């Protein structure tokens, strides 16, 4: 998913126009490198346009156009004169365009503490083709970004769109910064984070936060009611997240620096109302032994060869008394018995924390073909002693040969199923959903694979009598066998004609 469902065709064209700019700039550059160049330019052009809009307002009112407070009070970044897009546009084809952009980024950071050490400053390096860079600046100059939406949505969506395209190009390396938007939306629509503290311990480029605030806005709520916390181990990914959030007007506490969540928890005392995460799948070598006695492992020490249950227990530790978790985990965690994982899972189920499990379709991720599930954990379940299982493996539709996407209808159906479960009005649907007691899960050795519980979808009777159907099908099969023998003989003859015998 690249754009939100609210995007119009015109908006999507705009996003694709920006992506075209990325392609111009690419040349021989690696996707991982030019990602930061393009996203930095989107950000620079956007804040410059927003600044210019406010500048003109102040000018019309005969107010001081250089008064920083006049911009801050409407949540607009102050752009100093040497960093304004008009200066950059005027120098687009100068040899020193890269240095001019780097200096602009530095001066913007200097004037806006929130942006300190976040913006990319690598435009002056020799590997970056300055002619191509000038062409991209020209393209951006011809796009008035603020004309495409009075709020931050269009640029936010463009930023997300480009992230998804970069993820597609980077393949396996993209997992650390991008979770497919439809997966995030499924988590958000089920959890419904209207207010409180939202936390993501491995936040990537910030998609969980963006979708949470979109959810609140779409339901006529106030995003000021959400407090956002997160961290990420990768320094460049963390910067992307801060830029992504800044474009959306979201103030987030991502800690003071990048850090490994297990070894350096930047929010040790946080108890969150909503935790959403897509941790690295099956992360190995996460514990060198120094974490063996950590207080987070309430349900047992996770194996050093797989961090799945370390992530889950870290999140449970950070959960408020009425808090909820929605997270993505590789399917192995549903049934694994190795390294004590089965015992950890058993204790979490016995503690009545697992509200629901969704088996997701394959091919949702650019980065892996590993099948995944969504886990929903709740400290205060409405349906105590029960767990909802949903088999969504047949949902979604292919958007290209390699990628599947959950549709808005799929996501709404899942969210309504959870709602009905919570309300006690759920009707089991064979092959799709079922509410199961903890006693019945115990009989299955605490294995949480949805397919084990939901059963097989009932097939509609097509009305054809069995004897007639078998006669028809065997006749068709006989015809196929005959055709197969004919083709085999033809191939043998052709190979024999050129001296090859089978």
C-alpha positions as CSV (number, residue, x, y, z in Angstrom):
1,X,0.0,0.0,0.0
2,X,1.4,3.3,-1.0
3,X,-1.3,5.8,-0.4
4,X,-4.2,6.0,2.0
5,X,-7.6,5.1,0.8
6,X,-8.6,8.7,1.0
7,X,-6.2,9.7,-1.7
8,X,-7.7,10.9,-4.9
9,X,-6.4,10.1,-8.4
10,X,-5.0,13.6,-8.5
11,X,-3.1,13.1,-5.3
12,X,-1.7,9.8,-6.5
13,X,-0.5,11.5,-9.6
14,X,1.3,14.0,-7.5
15,X,2.9,11.3,-5.5
16,X,4.1,9.5,-8.6
17,X,5.4,12.8,-9.9
18,X,7.6,13.1,-6.9
19,X,8.7,9.5,-7.3
20,X,9.6,10.3,-10.9
21,X,12.0,12.9,-9.4
22,X,13.6,10.1,-7.4
23,X,14.2,8.1,-10.5
24,X,15.8,11.1,-12.3
25,X,18.3,11.4,-9.4
26,X,19.1,7.8,-9.0
27,X,21.6,7.3,-11.8
28,X,23.9,4.6,-10.5
29,X,23.2,5.2,-6.9
30,X,22.0,2.5,-4.6
31,X,18.3,2.8,-3.5
32,X,19.5,2.8,0.2
33,X,21.6,5.9,-0.5
34,X,19.4,8.0,-2.7
35,X,16.4,7.4,-0.4
36,X,17.9,9.9,2.0
37,X,18.7,12.4,-0.7
38,X,15.1,12.4,-2.1
39,X,13.3,12.3,1.3
40,X,15.5,15.2,2.5
41,X,14.6,17.2,-0.6
42,X,10.8,16.5,-0.1
43,X,11.1,17.7,3.5
44,X,13.1,20.8,2.6
45,X,10.7,21.8,-0.2
46,X,7.7,21.2,2.1
47,X,8.9,23.2,5.0
48,X,9.9,26.0,2.7
49,X,6.5,26.1,1.1
50,X,4.8,26.2,4.5
51,X,7.1,28.9,5.6
52,X,6.5,30.9,2.4
53,X,2.7,30.7,3.0
54,X,3.0,32.0,6.5
55,X,5.5,34.7,5.3
56,X,3.0,36.0,2.8
57,X,0.3,36.1,5.5
58,X,2.5,38.2,7.9
59,X,3.5,40.5,5.0
60,X,-0.2,41.1,4.2
61,X,-0.8,42.0,7.9
62,X,2.2,44.2,8.1
63,X,3.7,42.0,10.8
64,X,7.4,41.2,11.3
65,X,8.1,38.5,8.7
66,X,11.3,37.5,10.5
67,X,9.7,37.0,13.9
68,X,10.4,33.3,14.6
69,X,7.5,33.1,17.2
70,X,5.0,34.1,14.5
71,X,5.9,30.8,12.7
72,X,6.2,28.6,15.8
73,X,2.8,29.6,17.1
74,X,1.2,27.9,14.1
75,X,3.6,24.9,14.2
76,X,5.6,26.0,11.1
77,X,9.4,25.7,11.0
78,X,11.3,28.9,10.6
79,X,13.4,28.9,7.4
80,X,16.3,31.4,7.4
81,X,16.8,33.5,4.3
82,X,19.8,31.5,2.9
83,X,17.8,28.2,3.2
84,X,14.6,29.3,1.4
85,X,13.7,27.4,-1.7
86,X,14.0,30.5,-3.9
87,X,17.7,30.6,-3.1
88,X,18.1,26.8,-3.9
89,X,16.0,27.1,-7.1
90,X,18.2,30.0,-8.3
91,X,21.3,27.9,-7.8
92,X,19.9,24.7,-9.3
93,X,22.5,24.5,-12.0
94,X,25.4,26.0,-10.2
95,X,28.4,23.7,-9.6
96,X,28.0,24.2,-5.8
97,X,24.3,23.3,-5.6
98,X,25.1,20.3,-3.3
99,X,26.9,22.5,-0.9
100,X,24.2,25.2,-0.9
101,X,21.6,22.5,0.0
102,X,23.9,21.1,2.8
103,X,24.3,24.6,4.2
104,X,20.5,25.1,4.0
105,X,19.9,22.0,6.0
106,X,22.5,23.1,8.6
107,X,20.9,26.5,9.0
108,X,17.4,25.1,9.3
109,X,18.6,22.7,12.1
110,X,20.3,25.6,13.9
111,X,17.0,27.6,13.9
112,X,14.7,24.7,14.9
113,X,15.9,22.6,17.8
114,X,13.4,19.8,17.0
115,X,15.3,19.2,13.8
116,X,18.8,19.1,15.3
117,X,21.0,16.4,13.7
118,X,18.1,15.0,11.8
119,X,18.3,16.4,8.2
120,X,20.6,14.8,5.6
121,X,23.7,16.8,4.7
122,X,25.3,14.7,2.0
123,X,24.3,16.7,-1.1
124,X,27.8,18.1,-1.7
125,X,29.6,14.8,-2.0
126,X,31.3,14.0,-5.3
127,X,29.3,10.8,-6.0
128,X,26.1,12.7,-6.3
129,X,25.6,13.9,-9.9
130,X,25.0,17.6,-9.6
131,X,23.4,17.9,-13.0
132,X,20.8,15.4,-12.0
133,X,20.4,17.1,-8.6
134,X,19.7,20.4,-10.4
135,X,17.1,18.7,-12.6
136,X,15.3,17.4,-9.5
137,X,15.4,20.9,-7.9
138,X,13.8,22.2,-11.0
139,X,11.1,19.6,-10.9
140,X,10.4,20.4,-7.2
141,X,10.4,24.1,-8.0
142,X,7.5,23.6,-10.4
143,X,5.4,21.8,-7.7
144,X,3.6,23.9,-5.2
145,X,3.3,21.3,-2.5
146,X,0.9,23.3,-0.3
147,X,-1.5,23.6,-3.2
148,X,-2.2,19.9,-3.0
149,X,-3.7,20.1,0.5
150,X,-4.1,22.7,3.1
151,X,-2.9,20.2,5.8
152,X,0.1,18.0,6.0
153,X,-1.6,15.0,4.5
154,X,-0.4,15.2,0.9
155,X,3.3,15.5,1.8
156,X,2.9,12.9,4.5
157,X,1.4,10.5,2.0
158,X,4.1,11.3,-0.5
159,X,6.7,10.6,2.0
160,X,5.0,7.3,2.8
161,X,4.6,6.5,-0.9
162,X,8.3,7.1,-1.6
163,X,9.2,5.0,1.5
164,X,7.1,2.1,0.1
165,X,8.8,2.4,-3.3
166,X,12.2,2.5,-1.8
167,X,11.3,-0.6,0.3
168,X,10.2,-2.4,-2.9
169,X,13.6,-1.5,-4.5
170,X,15.7,-2.4,-1.5
171,X,14.1,-5.7,-0.9
172,X,15.3,-7.5,2.1
173,X,17.2,-4.6,3.6
174,X,14.0,-2.5,3.7
175,X,12.5,-4.4,6.7
176,X,14.2,-2.2,9.2
177,X,12.4,1.0,8.1
178,X,9.1,0.0,6.5
179,X,6.1,-2.0,7.4
180,X,3.4,-2.3,4.7
181,X,0.8,0.3,5.3
182,X,-2.1,-2.2,5.1
183,X,-0.5,-4.3,8.0
184,X,-0.2,-1.2,10.1
185,X,-3.7,-0.1,9.4
186,X,-5.0,-3.6,10.5
187,X,-3.2,-3.2,13.8
188,X,-4.6,0.4,14.2
189,X,-8.2,-0.4,13.3
190,X,-8.3,-3.3,15.8
191,X,-6.6,-1.4,18.6
192,X,-8.4,2.0,18.0
193,X,-5.8,4.2,19.7
194,X,-8.0,7.3,20.4
195,X,-6.0,8.7,23.3
196,X,-3.1,7.9,25.6
197,X,0.5,6.8,25.2
198,X,1.5,5.1,22.0
199,X,4.8,3.2,22.0
200,X,6.8,1.3,19.3
201,X,10.1,-0.1,20.6
202,X,11.5,-0.6,17.0
203,X,9.7,2.2,15.2
204,X,11.5,2.2,11.8
205,X,10.3,5.3,9.8
206,X,7.4,5.9,12.2
207,X,4.5,4.3,10.3
208,X,2.7,3.1,13.4
209,X,2.6,6.6,14.8
210,X,1.5,8.1,11.5
211,X,-1.4,5.7,11.1
212,X,-2.4,6.1,14.7
213,X,-2.8,9.9,14.4
214,X,-4.5,9.4,11.0
215,X,-7.0,7.1,12.8
216,X,-7.7,9.8,15.4
217,X,-8.1,12.5,12.8
218,X,-10.4,10.4,10.6
219,X,-12.7,9.8,13.6
220,X,-12.8,13.6,14.3
221,X,-10.6,13.3,17.3
222,X,-7.7,15.4,18.5
223,X,-4.2,14.1,17.9
224,X,-3.1,16.2,20.9
225,X,-4.7,13.4,23.0
226,X,-1.9,11.0,21.9
227,X,1.6,11.0,23.3
228,X,4.1,9.2,21.0
229,X,7.1,7.2,22.3
230,X,9.6,5.0,20.4
231,X,13.2,4.1,19.6
232,X,15.2,2.6,16.9
233,X,18.7,1.1,16.8
234,X,19.5,2.4,13.3
235,X,20.6,6.1,13.3
236,X,19.5,6.8,9.7
237,X,16.2,5.1,10.2
238,X,15.6,7.1,13.3
239,X,16.2,10.4,11.4
240,X,13.8,9.3,8.7
241,X,11.2,8.7,11.4
242,X,11.7,12.1,12.9
243,X,11.4,13.8,9.5
244,X,8.2,11.7,8.7
245,X,6.7,12.8,12.0
246,X,7.7,16.4,11.7
247,X,6.0,16.6,8.3
248,X,2.8,15.3,10.0
249,X,3.1,17.8,12.9
250,X,3.6,14.9,15.3
251,X,5.9,15.6,18.3
252,X,7.4,12.3,19.4
253,X,9.9,11.2,22.1
254,X,12.2,8.8,20.3
255,X,14.8,9.1,23.0
256,X,17.9,11.2,22.7
257,X,19.7,8.9,20.3
258,X,19.5,5.6,18.4
259,X,19.9,2.5,20.7
260,X,19.3,-1.2,20.9
261,X,16.0,-1.7,22.7
262,X,17.1,-4.8,24.6
263,X,20.4,-3.4,25.9
264,X,19.5,0.2,26.2
265,X,15.8,0.8,26.9
266,X,15.3,4.5,26.4
267,X,11.8,4.5,28.1
268,X,12.5,2.3,31.1
269,X,9.6,3.6,33.2
270,X,7.0,4.0,30.4
271,X,3.7,2.2,30.8
272,X,1.9,2.6,27.5
273,X,-1.8,2.4,26.6
274,X,-1.1,1.1,23.1
275,X,2.0,-0.7,21.9
276,X,2.3,-1.4,18.2
277,X,5.4,-3.0,16.6
278,X,6.8,-5.0,13.7
279,X,10.0,-6.3,15.2
280,X,12.7,-7.9,13.1
281,X,11.6,-11.5,12.4
282,X,13.4,-14.3,14.2
283,X,16.3,-12.0,15.3
284,X,19.3,-14.1,16.5
285,X,22.2,-13.2,18.8
286,X,20.2,-10.5,20.6
287,X,21.5,-11.6,24.0
288,X,25.1,-12.1,24.8
289,X,24.3,-13.3,28.3
290,X,24.2,-9.9,29.9
291,X,20.4,-9.8,29.8
292,X,19.8,-13.2,31.4
293,X,18.5,-11.8,34.7
294,X,16.5,-8.9,33.2
295,X,13.2,-8.1,34.9
296,X,11.4,-8.1,31.6
297,X,11.5,-11.9,31.2
298,X,8.5,-12.5,33.6
299,X,7.4,-15.6,31.6
300,X,10.8,-17.1,31.0
301,X,14.2,-16.3,29.4
302,X,13.8,-16.3,25.6
303,X,16.4,-18.3,23.6
304,X,19.4,-16.3,22.4
305,X,18.8,-17.7,18.9
306,X,15.4,-16.0,18.5
307,X,14.2,-12.7,19.9
308,X,10.5,-13.1,19.1
309,X,9.4,-13.7,22.7
310,X,11.9,-11.2,24.0
311,X,10.1,-8.5,22.0
312,X,6.7,-9.7,23.2
313,X,7.8,-9.8,26.8
314,X,9.5,-6.4,26.5
315,X,6.2,-5.0,25.3
316,X,4.1,-6.7,28.0
317,X,6.5,-5.2,30.6
318,X,5.8,-1.7,29.2
319,X,2.0,-2.2,29.2
320,X,-0.3,0.0,31.3
321,X,-3.0,-1.7,33.5
322,X,-5.6,-1.4,30.7
323,X,-3.1,-1.4,27.9
324,X,-3.2,-3.3,24.6
325,X,-0.5,-4.6,22.2
326,X,-0.8,-5.2,18.5
327,X,2.4,-6.7,16.9
328,X,3.6,-8.6,13.9
329,X,5.4,-12.0,14.6
330,X,6.7,-14.7,12.3
331,X,4.3,-17.7,12.4
332,X,6.9,-19.9,14.1
333,X,6.1,-18.2,17.4
334,X,2.6,-19.6,17.3
335,X,3.7,-23.2,17.7
336,X,7.5,-23.3,18.5
337,X,8.5,-25.5,21.4
338,X,12.3,-25.0,21.1
339,X,14.4,-23.0,23.5
340,X,11.7,-22.8,26.1
341,X,9.4,-20.8,23.7
342,X,6.5,-23.2,24.2
343,X,6.6,-22.7,28.0
344,X,6.8,-18.9,27.6
345,X,3.8,-18.9,25.3
346,X,1.9,-21.3,27.7
347,X,2.4,-18.9,30.6
348,X,1.3,-15.8,28.6
349,X,-1.9,-17.7,27.6
350,X,-2.5,-18.9,31.2
351,X,-2.1,-15.2,32.3
352,X,-5.1,-14.5,30.0
353,X,-3.3,-11.9,28.0
354,X,-3.9,-13.1,24.5
355,X,-7.0,-11.4,23.1
356,X,-6.6,-12.4,19.5
357,X,-4.4,-13.9,16.8
358,X,-4.7,-13.3,13.1
359,X,-3.0,-15.5,10.5
360,X,-2.1,-13.1,7.7
361,X,-1.9,-13.8,3.9
362,X,1.5,-14.4,2.3
363,X,3.4,-11.8,0.1
364,X,2.4,-8.8,2.2
365,X,6.1,-7.8,2.7
366,X,8.7,-6.6,0.2
367,X,11.3,-7.9,2.5
368,X,10.4,-11.6,3.2
369,X,8.2,-14.4,2.2
370,X,8.0,-15.6,5.9
371,X,4.3,-16.0,6.8
372,X,3.3,-13.8,9.7
373,X,0.6,-13.4,12.3
374,X,-0.7,-10.4,14.2
375,X,-0.9,-10.9,18.0
376,X,-3.2,-8.8,20.1
377,X,-2.5,-8.7,23.8
378,X,-4.7,-7.1,26.4
379,X,-4.1,-6.5,30.1
380,X,-7.9,-6.1,30.7
381,X,-9.8,-8.4,28.3
382,X,-13.5,-7.9,28.0
383,X,-13.9,-11.6,27.2
384,X,-11.9,-13.2,30.0
385,X,-10.8,-16.7,29.5
386,X,-11.3,-16.6,25.7
387,X,-9.2,-15.8,22.7
388,X,-10.3,-14.8,19.2
389,X,-8.7,-16.6,16.2
390,X,-9.0,-15.3,12.7
391,X,-7.7,-17.0,9.6
392,X,-7.2,-14.2,7.1
393,X,-4.8,-16.1,4.8
394,X,-7.2,-15.9,1.8
395,X,-7.8,-12.2,2.2
396,X,-6.1,-9.4,0.2
397,X,-5.5,-9.0,-3.5
398,X,-2.3,-9.1,-5.6
399,X,-1.1,-5.6,-6.6
400,X,1.7,-7.0,-8.7
401,X,3.3,-10.4,-9.3
402,X,5.2,-10.2,-6.0
403,X,3.0,-8.2,-3.6
404,X,-0.3,-8.7,-2.0
405,X,-2.3,-6.0,-0.2
406,X,-5.1,-6.1,2.4
407,X,-8.0,-4.1,1.1
408,X,-10.0,-1.5,3.1
409,X,-12.9,-4.0,3.1
410,X,-10.7,-6.8,4.5
411,X,-9.4,-4.5,7.3
412,X,-12.9,-3.3,8.2
413,X,-14.2,-6.9,8.4
414,X,-11.4,-7.9,10.7
415,X,-12.0,-4.8,12.9
416,X,-15.7,-5.6,13.1
417,X,-14.9,-9.2,14.0
418,X,-12.9,-8.0,17.0
419,X,-15.6,-5.6,18.0
420,X,-18.2,-8.4,17.9
421,X,-15.9,-10.6,20.0
422,X,-15.5,-7.9,22.6
423,X,-19.2,-7.2,22.7
424,X,-20.0,-10.9,23.1
425,X,-22.0,-11.0,19.9
426,X,-19.5,-12.9,17.7
427,X,-20.8,-15.8,15.7
428,X,-18.2,-18.3,14.7
429,X,-17.6,-18.6,10.9
430,X,-16.0,-21.9,9.8
431,X,-12.7,-21.3,8.1
432,X,-12.6,-17.6,9.2
433,X,-13.1,-16.9,12.9
434,X,-13.8,-18.6,16.3
435,X,-13.7,-17.7,20.0
436,X,-11.8,-20.3,21.9
437,X,-11.6,-20.9,25.7
438,X,-8.2,-21.1,27.4
439,X,-9.1,-24.7,28.4
440,X,-9.5,-25.7,24.7
441,X,-6.2,-23.9,23.9
442,X,-4.6,-26.0,26.7
443,X,-5.9,-29.2,25.0
444,X,-3.9,-28.1,21.9
445,X,-0.7,-27.7,24.0
446,X,-1.0,-23.9,23.9
447,X,-0.4,-23.8,20.2
448,X,-2.0,-20.6,18.8
449,X,-2.2,-21.4,15.0
450,X,-5.6,-20.1,13.9
451,X,-6.1,-22.8,11.3
452,X,-6.1,-25.4,14.1
453,X,-9.2,-23.8,15.6
454,X,-11.3,-22.1,12.9
455,X,-11.8,-25.3,10.9
456,X,-12.4,-25.6,7.1
457,X,-14.7,-23.3,5.3
458,X,-17.9,-25.0,4.4
459,X,-18.2,-25.6,0.6
460,X,-21.5,-24.7,-1.1
461,X,-23.2,-27.7,-2.7
462,X,-23.3,-27.1,-6.5
463,X,-26.3,-29.4,-6.9
464,X,-24.5,-31.9,-9.2
465,X,-25.1,-35.5,-8.1
466,X,-21.9,-37.2,-6.9
467,X,-22.0,-40.1,-9.4
468,X,-22.4,-37.7,-12.3
469,X,-19.6,-35.4,-11.0
470,X,-17.2,-38.3,-10.7
471,X,-18.0,-39.6,-14.2
472,X,-17.5,-36.1,-15.6
473,X,-14.2,-35.5,-13.7
474,X,-12.7,-38.9,-14.5
475,X,-13.6,-38.4,-18.2
476,X,-11.8,-35.0,-18.2
477,X,-8.8,-36.6,-16.5
478,X,-8.6,-39.4,-19.0
479,X,-8.6,-36.8,-21.8
480,X,-5.7,-34.9,-20.1
481,X,-3.7,-38.1,-19.8
482,X,-4.2,-38.9,-23.5
483,X,-3.1,-35.4,-24.4
484,X,-0.1,-35.7,-22.1
485,X,1.0,-39.0,-23.9
486,X,0.7,-37.3,-27.3
487,X,2.9,-34.4,-26.2
488,X,5.5,-36.8,-24.7
489,X,5.7,-38.7,-28.0
490,X,6.1,-35.5,-30.0
491,X,8.9,-34.3,-27.8
492,X,10.7,-37.7,-28.1
493,X,10.5,-37.6,-31.9
494,X,11.9,-34.0,-32.1
495,X,14.8,-34.8,-29.7
496,X,15.5,-38.0,-31.7
497,X,15.7,-36.0,-34.9
498,X,18.6,-34.0,-33.5
499,X,20.4,-37.0,-32.1
500,X,19.1,-37.2,-28.5
501,X,17.3,-40.2,-27.2
502,X,15.2,-40.4,-24.0
